[in-house]
Amino acid sequence: MSEHELTIRIDTRYNRFCIHRKTLKAIGNPAFVHLGYRADTKELMIIGTWLDDRRSIRVRYDTAGSFYINSKGLVEGIRSVSQVLLGDGSYIVTGEKADHIPAISFPLADAELSSEGAE
């Protein structure tokens, strides 16, 4: 994995999305994020925003410098509509930054279980 890749870790055992610090930096270190999923393309999208609304998630780092979002509903929804992330464990997914908005798209169709960083 290159040091400049934009990555997230999805842990289906704990229904946790770990958004890496350099990934957030690539979209301008937003105060909040939105998560979205497109079933037709099997892509998870993280969109940075600076507005606090009822759909946004505040970015808060823990003492180790990690930012987690826990969502059993999102993991189960992705699994049921797209038949991806079916194994229980940790997935490292690499994404691409959008050109004109503070967003990164992560294709989940080819996501594979990782032994790296197992909890």
C-alpha positions as CSV (number, residue, x, y, z in Angstrom):
1,M,0.0,0.0,0.0
2,S,1.4,3.4,-1.0
3,E,1.7,6.1,1.6
4,H,-0.4,8.4,-0.6
5,E,-3.4,6.1,-1.0
6,L,-6.7,7.2,0.5
7,T,-8.0,4.4,2.6
8,I,-10.6,3.4,5.1
9,R,-10.9,0.3,7.2
10,I,-14.3,-1.4,7.5
11,D,-14.6,-3.9,10.3
12,T,-17.7,-5.9,9.9
13,R,-17.3,-7.7,13.2
14,Y,-17.7,-4.5,15.1
15,N,-19.8,-2.6,12.4
16,R,-17.0,0.1,12.4
17,F,-15.7,2.4,9.7
18,C,-12.3,3.8,10.5
19,I,-11.6,6.8,8.4
20,H,-7.9,7.4,8.3
21,R,-6.5,10.9,9.1
22,K,-4.8,11.3,5.7
23,T,-8.0,10.5,4.0
24,L,-9.8,13.3,5.9
25,K,-6.9,15.6,5.1
26,A,-7.4,14.9,1.4
27,I,-10.9,16.4,1.6
28,G,-9.9,19.4,3.6
29,N,-10.1,18.2,7.2
30,P,-13.9,18.8,7.4
31,A,-15.6,19.3,10.8
32,F,-18.3,16.8,9.7
33,V,-18.8,14.0,7.2
34,H,-21.7,12.4,5.4
35,L,-21.6,8.7,4.4
36,G,-23.4,7.5,1.3
37,Y,-23.7,4.3,-0.6
38,R,-24.6,3.6,-4.2
39,A,-25.9,0.1,-4.7
40,D,-25.7,0.3,-8.5
41,T,-21.9,0.9,-8.5
42,K,-21.2,-0.7,-5.1
43,E,-19.4,2.5,-3.9
44,L,-19.2,4.0,-0.4
45,M,-18.7,7.7,-0.5
46,I,-17.4,10.0,2.2
47,I,-18.3,13.6,1.7
48,G,-16.8,16.4,3.8
49,T,-18.9,19.2,5.1
50,W,-18.6,22.1,7.5
51,L,-22.3,22.3,8.2
52,D,-23.9,20.6,11.2
53,D,-27.2,19.1,10.1
54,R,-29.1,16.0,11.2
55,R,-27.4,13.8,8.6
56,S,-23.8,14.8,9.3
57,I,-21.4,13.1,11.6
58,R,-19.0,15.2,13.7
59,V,-15.3,14.3,13.1
60,R,-13.8,13.5,16.5
61,Y,-10.5,11.8,16.9
62,D,-9.7,9.5,19.8
63,T,-6.5,9.8,21.8
64,A,-4.7,7.6,19.3
65,G,-5.7,9.9,16.4
66,S,-8.3,7.6,14.9
67,F,-11.9,8.5,13.8
68,Y,-14.5,5.8,13.9
69,I,-18.1,5.6,12.8
70,N,-20.1,2.7,14.1
71,S,-23.2,1.7,12.0
72,K,-24.6,-1.7,12.1
73,G,-27.4,-0.5,9.8
74,L,-25.0,0.6,7.1
75,V,-23.0,-2.6,7.2
76,E,-26.1,-4.7,7.1
77,G,-27.6,-2.6,4.4
78,I,-24.5,-2.8,2.2
79,R,-24.4,-6.5,2.6
80,S,-28.1,-7.1,1.8
81,V,-28.4,-4.8,-1.3
82,S,-25.0,-5.5,-2.8
83,Q,-23.7,-8.9,-1.5
84,V,-20.3,-7.4,-0.6
85,L,-18.4,-7.3,2.7
86,L,-19.9,-10.7,3.5
87,G,-17.1,-12.0,5.7
88,D,-16.6,-11.1,9.3
89,G,-13.4,-9.1,9.7
90,S,-11.5,-6.1,8.6
91,Y,-11.4,-4.7,5.0
92,I,-8.9,-2.1,3.9
93,V,-10.4,-0.2,0.9
94,T,-8.6,2.3,-1.3
95,G,-10.6,5.2,-2.8
96,E,-10.3,8.1,-5.2
97,K,-10.9,11.7,-4.5
98,A,-13.6,13.5,-6.5
99,D,-12.5,16.4,-8.7
100,H,-14.8,19.2,-7.7
101,I,-16.2,18.3,-4.3
102,P,-14.6,17.3,-1.0
103,A,-15.5,13.6,-1.4
104,I,-13.8,10.3,-1.8
105,S,-15.4,7.2,-3.4
106,F,-14.5,3.7,-2.2
107,P,-15.4,0.8,-4.5
108,L,-16.5,-2.2,-2.4
109,A,-17.1,-4.7,-5.2
110,D,-13.6,-6.1,-5.0
111,A,-13.0,-5.6,-1.2
112,E,-11.2,-8.5,0.4
113,L,-10.7,-9.4,4.0
114,S,-7.4,-8.2,5.4
115,S,-5.3,-9.9,8.1
116,E,-3.6,-6.5,8.7
117,G,-4.6,-4.7,11.8
118,A,-6.9,-7.4,13.1
119,E,-8.5,-6.5,16.4
